[in-house]
Amino acid sequence: MAFLSCEEMLAAARSQKITLAEAVLRSDLEESRLTEAHSRAAMRHLWQVMQATSQEYDPVQRSRSGLSGGDAAKVEQAWQQGRLLGDDYLAAVTAEALKTAECNACMKRIVAAPTAGSCGVLPAVLLPLARAGQADEDAVCDALYVAAGFGQVIAARATLAGAEGGCQAEVGAASAMAAAALCNLKGGTPEQCAAAAAMALGNLLGLVCDPVAGLVEVPCIKRNVVGAVNAVSCANMALAGVDYAIPCDEVIDAMGRVGSLLSPDLRETGQGGLAATPTGVKIARQLAQEG
């Protein structure tokens, strides 16, 4: 995909009178030289892996550090017992974000969407809709193309790496991608998809990357939940006609600039933020001694 801006992506859809998903697909085919059948098959495979990651989640399994595992099952149990706030979809989104992120920490197969550290956001918002019969495979794959389009622009204009831009570049980007995907899935216009992405990324601007003990577990896993819920809220606002004062491309550019201004301690080094708290330092020392 060769789009360097969201506006260019939207303009391609308008000028060719095609959907945003089709515009992203055509750009991908032009760059990759794949056939449409091969591209769609690859996207379906990614969706199947997302589903398999959730289905194969083991609530008993713990990460090697012992810091993560089993939390998704706790959420599902509390949901079944009627102890949670919000509706069934919100509970499912929370549980699915935890599942995929926990699987990543437990060294199981996930889809980096766009990164391993933010792998739970996109599947979390899509899996519950698919299971409820509100989105078939074709609709989900179209939504994933839209997500990929926005992710590619973020990568081109800013970064997707926590080590370069903080967690705003990982969970923030994933949240923007998920918001646009949801908006597309619910029949939103390309402009609404862009507004949803802009809001989602703007809401998480400045989010630091401060993994305790340098592991992609604390606070990373729970931030996947925040990214997913943020995506749902922003998609809802965009679908309702709520606009964002700052265009999506400008939000992305701002994210890149903010990332460059973050202290190195707040960019995946495990030296600042929560990693530098007394408890964070204690955990790191304990794990170092055990290792």
C-alpha positions in Angstrom: 0.0 0.0 0.0 1.6 3.2 -1.2 -0.7 5.8 0.4 1.2 8.5 2.2 -1.8 10.2 3.6 -5.4 9.5 4.8 -6.6 12.2 2.4 -4.9 10.5 -0.5 -6.6 7.2 0.5 -10.0 8.8 0.8 -9.5 10.7 -2.5 -8.8 7.4 -4.3 -12.1 6.0 -3.1 -14.0 9.1 -4.1 -12.4 9.5 -7.5 -12.8 5.8 -8.5 -16.2 5.6 -6.9 -15.3 2.5 -4.8 -15.3 1.7 -1.2 -12.4 2.5 1.1 -11.6 -1.2 1.5 -11.4 -1.5 -2.3 -9.2 1.5 -2.6 -6.8 0.0 0.0 -7.0 -3.4 -1.8 -6.2 -1.9 -5.2 -3.2 0.0 -3.8 -2.0 -3.2 -2.2 -2.3 -5.2 -5.4 -0.4 -2.5 -7.3 2.5 -2.5 -4.9 2.6 -6.2 -4.0 1.9 -7.6 -7.5 -0.4 -10.2 -5.9 -3.6 -11.2 -7.5 -6.8 -10.2 -5.7 -7.5 -13.8 -4.8 -4.1 -14.2 -3.2 -4.5 -10.9 -1.3 -7.9 -11.8 0.0 -6.8 -15.3 1.0 -3.9 -13.8 3.0 -6.3 -11.4 4.8 -8.7 -14.3 5.5 -5.8 -16.2 7.0 -5.0 -13.4 9.3 -8.6 -13.3 10.5 -8.5 -17.1 11.0 -5.4 -16.7 13.1 -7.1 -14.0 15.2 -10.0 -16.4 15.8 -7.8 -19.3 16.6 -5.8 -17.3 19.1 -9.0 -16.6 21.0 -10.3 -20.1 20.7 -7.1 -21.7 21.9 -6.7 -19.4 24.9 -5.9 -21.4 28.0 -6.9 -19.7 31.3 -4.5 -21.9 33.3 -1.5 -20.9 31.3 0.8 -18.2 32.7 3.7 -16.3 31.1 7.2 -17.3 31.9 7.5 -14.3 34.3 4.3 -15.2 36.1 3.1 -11.6 35.6 0.2 -12.4 33.2 -2.3 -15.1 32.4 -5.9 -16.0 33.4 -7.3 -12.4 33.5 -9.5 -12.8 30.5 -11.2 -15.8 32.2 -11.8 -13.7 35.3 -13.6 -11.0 33.1 -15.7 -13.7 31.4 -16.7 -15.2 34.7 -17.6 -11.9 36.2 -19.6 -11.1 33.0 -21.5 -14.4 33.3 -22.3 -13.6 36.9 -23.7 -10.1 36.0 -21.1 -8.2 38.0 -19.8 -6.0 35.2 -20.8 -2.5 34.0 -21.9 -2.0 30.4 -23.4 -4.4 27.9 -22.4 -7.8 26.6 -20.4 -6.3 23.8 -18.2 -4.2 26.1 -17.5 -7.2 28.3 -16.6 -9.4 25.3 -14.3 -6.7 23.9 -12.5 -6.5 27.3 -12.1 -10.2 27.5 -10.9 -10.6 24.0 -8.3 -7.9 24.2 -6.9 -9.6 27.3 -7.0 -13.0 25.7 -4.9 -12.1 22.7 -2.4 -10.0 24.6 -2.0 -12.7 27.2 -1.4 -15.2 24.5 1.3 -13.0 23.2 2.9 -12.9 26.6 2.7 -16.7 26.8 4.6 -17.0 23.5 1.6 -18.3 21.5 0.6 -17.3 18.0 -0.9 -13.9 17.5 -1.3 -11.4 14.6 0.8 -8.3 15.1 -1.9 -5.7 14.3 0.1 -3.5 13.9 2.6 -4.8 16.6 2.8 -7.7 19.0 2.4 -5.3 21.9 -0.9 -4.0 20.5 -2.1 -7.4 19.1 -5.3 -7.5 21.2 -7.0 -4.3 20.1 -8.2 -5.2 16.6 -9.4 -8.7 17.2 -11.1 -7.6 20.4 -13.5 -5.3 18.6 -14.2 -7.6 15.7 -14.5 -11.1 17.3 -17.7 -10.4 19.3 -19.5 -9.0 16.3 -18.6 -12.0 14.2 -19.7 -14.4 16.9 -23.0 -12.6 17.3 -23.6 -12.9 13.5 -23.3 -9.2 13.0 -20.4 -9.5 10.6 -19.5 -12.3 8.1 -16.0 -13.1 7.0 -16.2 -10.9 3.9 -17.3 -7.9 6.0 -14.6 -8.5 8.5 -11.9 -8.8 5.9 -13.0 -5.5 4.3 -12.8 -3.9 7.7 -9.3 -5.3 8.1 -8.3 -3.8 4.7 -9.5 -0.4 6.0 -7.5 -0.9 9.2 -4.5 -1.8 7.2 -4.8 1.3 5.2 -4.8 3.6 8.2 -2.0 1.6 9.8 0.1 1.9 6.7 -0.3 5.7 6.7 0.6 5.9 10.4 3.8 3.9 9.6 4.7 6.1 6.7 4.0 9.4 8.4 5.1 8.6 11.9 5.9 5.2 13.5 4.4 2.0 14.8 7.4 1.3 17.1 7.1 1.8 20.9 10.9 2.2 21.0 10.6 5.1 18.6 7.3 6.7 19.6 6.1 5.3 22.8 2.9 3.3 23.3 0.9 5.9 21.4 2.6 4.4 18.4 1.5 0.9 19.2 -1.7 0.8 21.2 -2.6 4.2 19.9 -2.2 3.2 16.3 -4.0 -0.1 16.9 -6.9 1.8 18.4 -7.1 4.1 15.4 -7.1 1.1 13.0 -9.8 -0.6 15.1 -11.9 2.5 15.2 -11.8 2.9 11.4 -12.5 -0.8 10.9 -15.5 -0.7 13.2 -16.8 2.4 11.5 -16.5 0.7 8.1 -18.1 -2.4 9.4 -21.2 -0.5 10.5 -21.6 1.3 7.2 -19.7 4.5 7.9 -18.4 6.7 5.1 -14.7 7.0 4.4 -14.7 10.4 6.0 -16.3 8.9 9.2 -13.7 6.2 9.2 -11.0 8.9 9.1 -12.7 10.9 11.9 -12.9 7.7 14.1 -9.2 7.0 13.5 -8.3 10.6 14.3 -10.3 10.6 17.5 -8.9 7.3 18.7 -5.3 8.3 18.1 -5.8 11.8 19.4 -7.2 10.4 22.7 -4.1 8.3 23.3 -1.6 11.0 22.2 1.5 11.0 24.5 0.9 7.5 25.9 4.4 6.3 27.0 6.0 2.9 26.6 7.2 1.8 30.1 7.2 -2.0 30.3 8.0 -3.3 33.8 11.1 -5.5 33.7 11.3 -4.8 29.9 8.5 -7.3 29.3 5.5 -6.8 27.1 3.1 -7.6 30.0 2.7 -4.8 32.5 1.1 -2.4 31.7 1.0 -3.4 28.0 -1.8 -6.1 28.3 -4.3 -3.9 30.1 -3.5 -1.0 27.6 -4.8 -3.3 24.9 -8.2 -3.1 26.6 -8.0 0.7 26.8 -7.2 0.8 23.1 -10.1 -1.5 22.2 -12.7 0.4 24.3 -11.4 3.7 23.0 -11.9 2.4 19.5 -15.5 1.5 20.1 -16.3 4.9 21.7 -14.6 6.8 18.8 -16.4 4.6 16.1 -19.7 5.3 17.8 -19.0 9.1 17.8 -18.0 9.1 14.2 -21.0 7.0 13.2 -23.3 9.5 15.0 -21.8 12.3 12.9 -19.4 13.7 15.5 -16.4 15.2 13.7 -12.9 15.8 14.9 -11.4 19.3 14.7 -8.0 18.0 13.6 -7.7 16.0 10.3 -6.4 12.5 10.7 -3.2 13.2 8.8 -2.4 16.1 11.2 -3.1 13.9 14.2 -0.7 11.3 12.9 2.0 13.9 12.3 1.4 15.2 15.8 1.9 11.7 17.2 5.2 11.4 15.4 6.4 14.7 16.8 5.3 13.9 20.3 7.1 10.5 20.1 10.3 12.2 19.1 10.0 14.5 22.2 9.5 11.7 24.7 12.4 10.9 27.0 14.2 7.7 26.0 13.2 6.4 29.4 9.6 6.4 28.1 10.3 4.6 24.9 10.4 0.8 25.7 13.6 0.9 27.7 11.9 -0.1 30.9 13.7 2.8 32.7 10.8 5.2 33.3 7.1 5.5 34.1 5.6 2.4 35.8 8.8 0.5 35.2 10.6 3.0 37.5 8.2 2.7 40.4 9.4 1.0 43.6 7.3 -2.0 42.8 8.3 -2.1 39.1 12.0 -2.0 40.1 11.4 -4.8 42.7 9.7 -7.0 40.1 12.6 -6.5 37.6 15.1 -7.4 40.3 13.2 -10.5 41.3 12.9 -11.7 37.7 16.6 -11.0 37.1 17.5 -13.2 40.1 15.2 -16.0 39.0 16.6 -15.8 35.5 
